[in-house]
Amino acid sequence: MTNVRRPAEGAVVCIGETMAALAPAPSESLETAEDLRVSVAGAESNVAMYLADLGVPVSWLSALGDDALGRRVRAAVAAAGVDVSGVRCDPERPTGLLVKEPAGTRTRVHYYRSNSAASALGPDVLDDDRLVSASVVHLTGVTPALSPSCRSLVTQALTTAPSERPYAISFDVNHRPALWPPGTAAAALRDLADRADITFVGLDEAQELWNTGPEAADVRNLLPHPRLLVVKNGGHTATAFGGEGTWTVPALRTEVVEPVGAGDAFAAGFLAGLLRDGDIPRALRLGHITAASALKVTSDHGRLPDWDRIQRLLDLPAQEWETQGPFLLAPHS
């Protein structure tokens, strides 16, 4: 049986900081590039934009500075079809900024977000009326690292009993070492991740954070409580653990221009699939399809294939998913 209890019907609400982002072309050095591309970058708004692409009603709650970068961020997220009417404008604090530095197959990220508008968010965000009718509230491990008030926001959300809230809580560990004081992230993120209804974590991320074993099942042993735990093994597989069973789906082979944002895209695809019909293998496939669109671009948000092509990929028999899937995906690149 691959179908599990789906979250209640309703929109998804994503909560967290989004910054303006500057990046050179992938083949250029940050030190010598004459031009930098301006985009937006934020784990939670990435998820929100991909959910909107996939036809899921979604709101993004955050705060931005009363500045040009803040207006640019708001406009970009809104243009993707996300409800941004709950985003606060802070006249006292700036919009956060990050700069990407391509380094071979990896990308270094430099943050300039101290005292940003979003760092002043707190538990009162959870009083927003949009949460009353939400099916899922999506949070990440980035937010509790930003400030004590942001950590209180996430902690309060995840310590509220399921019987006291109408929505499921999705949590992506999304460990950003540069944001945490040394030695503090592992315990904090483990506690938060184990409290969510739906938790996403990378296998390498879990090994780095918690020194888990080499198998996805080792992560499940560490995080036994989420109703659904999704362990992503890079470009190889993704495994979902639930009360009804365990499911593993191979990733699609695809060109990698830049990996930043692929995890957010995967989470959005999985959540969209889960909300659509609760079929876990198809949700994992939709996660892989959505992640592939992020891998092909330097920005955090890439263009998805048309829905007919997505549907063909979702409907492929298992062996054809591995052999023909990459070719069905390729014309979109």
Phi, psi and omega in degrees: 000125184253357183262135178238170178298123182277154171300159178301156179293147179147175181285164172262141176243122178253131185237125176159172185280141169235139184242161164286147183231138176242136180208141171282174172299150184305330183271359184252158178269144176297331182287331187243348182297137178273340181231142175239136179274135178262128175217192176240151183213123176189129186303313186287322177288330172303312178300316182299317183293320178291323176300317177298318177303325183270009174085014180266126175299132187210143175241150174240126178249129182193196173217144179229156175288160175275069186214173184297320180294322177297318179294325178292317179299311181301316182295320182294317180291320178296322181297337178279357179098015181267139174287115181248014184293343178266005180280128183276150175251118184256112182284351185258340186235150183275165169286139179292157181224142170228155178234127179267137179236099179301136180216082183068234180275357180244164177232119174278143181238129178251125184260139172230076188228009179299131180061028178290166180302317183290336180292346178269000177298150180214188184301339180297342175302329182289351177273358181300138183300336182296334181287338183297325182251014183282148172271321182220139168248124184254128179230164176223167178287357174291315188301313182294346179275350188281326183187163176301322181291323177293322177295322177297323178302306184292319180297316180296318179300315187276346177261000174281125184299144178307328180290346183256008178218146183277351188244157169276155177248125176257135183224122175258122184305312170044055183292125175242095187306326183294342183269347186252139170300146182307134175081006186252339190287319190302306183294318182296314183287327177296315180298314181293315182298326183281351180265345185284160173284321180230121183237136176245136176205145174278145179298315178294326177297315179295321179295319180291318184285312193240003179057041178288169178288183188277356184251152178301325180298332178295326178289321178298321178298328180280328182237078187277347192268331180303138177300324174227124174245124180248119181251118183261127179252070176050227180272019184258295185212169166224136183238132177250131177250128177217174181297335182269351181156192179229138183226135178234131179232128178294150174284157174278137175290130182205158177295138178247111174272315177202133185278344184298130178098346183293323179296321177296317179298318179300314181301317180297315179298316180297314180297319179298317178295319179298316180291332183291308183211001177076006181278113189292313179301320179292324177296320177296319177299316181295328173298315179296318180299315181292320178298322181300326180292329178284327181293339186270359185229160178278336176280171181279349187232110179257170182273131180282157169298163176293161188295327178300318180292319177300316181297320178298319178295318180295330184271355182296141169302158188305313183293323180290331175303318182283326186265319183261337183308312180300326181285325176293328180283328189302321183299341179285338187293000000 
